[in-house]
Amino acid sequence: MQKQLQQIIPGRATSDGAGVRIKRSLGQSQQARFDPFLMLDEFNSESATDYIAGFPAHPHRGFETVTYMLEGHMLHEDHMGNKGHLRNGDVQWMTAGRGIIHSEMPQQEHGLMRGFQLWLNLPAAEKMKPANYKDIPAADIPVSQFKNGGSIKVIANSAVIDGKVISGPIQGLTTQPIYWDVNLPLNGKFAHAIPATHNTFIYVYEGSVAIGEDARQLEVGNAGLLGAGDEISVTALSENTRFILLAGIPLKEPIAQYGPFVMNTTDEIEQAIQDYRNGVLAE
């Protein structure tokens, strides 16, 4: 049974950090989440004034952030002493867990800065685990070419392309997230099994697509939430169509959020605020 396009969340222009211009789809409101996914931001500008101020030191608790850099150069630094340079095609997978204080600052004064940041929720049992940080260079992310043209980059979980299993560098997480970057030529088709257990959405960042048996269209800059089923079928409606496909097992737990803190109860949020003020958030 194919997953059909059920809801479209148009990306909305906004700003975050110290004034970085972004386009937010998931996460623009509490109603615009898709368990276990909390937020998806796209950043894409050649104007330094849109990104140069970056994201100075700020805290997180209770979830994971995934930064996928298409083009540009960003420096991550955190309270644990980690320092990582994100460049073209690199990914950073950061588990805030109990708490992390980090900054993300551009290392360029001109040129294109382009990519995504995804917020992925953690289950209640893991929200207070130690923070963890992983830089994944582009060279370690497998890319498979399709016979019909186009390609897939497998960041998390695995894909089966022409009978061959392509395994991404991120495996074994509780929500079993799938994170694929797919490129298709005009009229190119991508079909693949997706576990029925997973909530699945697609974000188109170039071109447009038709999804499922009813061929409902999803245009550039929009997130499309898919319904029940155990496979997906996507057809490109323009040249050089590109989209990210994300899927994960829903946690089905209550969410309490206050800015960069995502917990299960308001008491836990109040504790996170107090811990941050007292300088023990990340201890």
Secondary structure in CASP SS format (residue, H / E / C, confidence):
PFRMAT SS
TARGET T0000
AUTHOR 0000-0000-0000
METHOD secondary structure of the structure
MODEL  1
M C 1.00
Q E 1.00
K C 1.00
Q C 1.00
L E 1.00
Q E 1.00
Q E 1.00
I E 1.00
I E 1.00
P E 1.00
G C 1.00
R E 1.00
A E 1.00
T E 1.00
S E 1.00
D E 1.00
G C 1.00
A C 1.00
G C 1.00
V E 1.00
R E 1.00
I E 1.00
K E 1.00
R E 1.00
S C 1.00
L C 1.00
G C 1.00
Q C 1.00
S C 1.00
Q H 1.00
Q H 1.00
A H 1.00
R C 1.00
F E 1.00
D C 1.00
P C 1.00
F E 1.00
L E 1.00
M E 1.00
L E 1.00
D E 1.00
E E 1.00
F E 1.00
N E 1.00
S E 1.00
E C 1.00
S C 1.00
A H 1.00
T H 1.00
D H 1.00
Y C 1.00
I C 1.00
A C 1.00
G C 1.00
F E 1.00
P E 1.00
A E 1.00
H E 1.00
P E 1.00
H E 1.00
R E 1.00
G C 1.00
F E 1.00
E E 1.00
T E 1.00
V E 1.00
T E 1.00
Y E 1.00
M E 1.00
L E 1.00
E E 1.00
G C 1.00
H C 1.00
M E 1.00
L E 1.00
H E 1.00
E E 1.00
D E 1.00
H C 1.00
M C 1.00
G C 1.00
N C 1.00
K E 1.00
G E 1.00
H E 1.00
L E 1.00
R C 1.00
N C 1.00
G C 1.00
D C 1.00
V E 1.00
Q E 1.00
W E 1.00
M E 1.00
T E 1.00
A C 1.00
G C 1.00
R C 1.00
G C 1.00
I E 1.00
I E 1.00
H E 1.00
S E 1.00
E E 1.00
M E 1.00
P E 1.00
Q C 1.00
Q C 1.00
E C 1.00
H C 1.00
G C 1.00
L C 1.00
M E 1.00
R E 1.00
G E 1.00
F E 1.00
Q E 1.00
L E 1.00
W E 1.00
L E 1.00
N E 1.00
L C 1.00
P C 1.00
A H 1.00
A H 1.00
E H 1.00
K C 1.00
M C 1.00
K C 1.00
P C 1.00
A C 1.00
N E 1.00
Y E 1.00
K E 1.00
D E 1.00
I E 1.00
P C 1.00
A H 1.00
A H 1.00
D H 1.00
I C 1.00
P C 1.00
V E 1.00
S E 1.00
Q E 1.00
F C 1.00
K C 1.00
N C 1.00
G C 1.00
G C 1.00
S E 1.00
I E 1.00
K E 1.00
V E 1.00
I E 1.00
A E 1.00
N C 1.00
S E 1.00
A E 1.00
V E 1.00
I E 1.00
D C 1.00
G C 1.00
K E 1.00
V E 1.00
I E 1.00
S E 1.00
G C 1.00
P C 1.00
I E 1.00
Q C 1.00
G C 1.00
L C 1.00
T C 1.00
T C 1.00
Q C 1.00
P C 1.00
I E 1.00
Y E 1.00
W E 1.00
D E 1.00
V E 1.00
N E 1.00
L E 1.00
P C 1.00
L C 1.00
N C 1.00
G C 1.00
K E 1.00
F E 1.00
A E 1.00
H E 1.00
A E 1.00
I C 1.00
P C 1.00
A C 1.00
T C 1.00
H C 1.00
N E 1.00
T E 1.00
F E 1.00
I E 1.00
Y E 1.00
V E 1.00
Y E 1.00
E E 1.00
G C 1.00
S E 1.00
V E 1.00
A E 1.00
I E 1.00
G C 1.00
E C 1.00
D C 1.00
A C 1.00
R E 1.00
Q E 1.00
L E 1.00
E E 1.00
V C 1.00
G C 1.00
N E 1.00
A E 1.00
G E 1.00
L E 1.00
L E 1.00
G C 1.00
A C 1.00
G C 1.00
D C 1.00
E E 1.00
I E 1.00
S E 1.00
V E 1.00
T E 1.00
A E 1.00
L C 1.00
S C 1.00
E C 1.00
N C 1.00
T E 1.00
R E 1.00
F E 1.00
I E 1.00
L E 1.00
L E 1.00
A E 1.00
G E 1.00
I C 1.00
P C 1.00
L C 1.00
K C 1.00
E C 1.00
P C 1.00
I C 1.00
A E 1.00
Q E 1.00
Y E 1.00
G C 1.00
P C 1.00
F E 1.00
V E 1.00
M E 1.00
N C 1.00
T C 1.00
T H 1.00
D H 1.00
E H 1.00
I H 1.00
E H 1.00
Q H 1.00
A H 1.00
I H 1.00
Q H 1.00
D H 1.00
Y H 1.00
R H 1.00
N C 1.00
G C 1.00
V C 1.00
L C 1.00
A C 1.00
E C 1.00
END
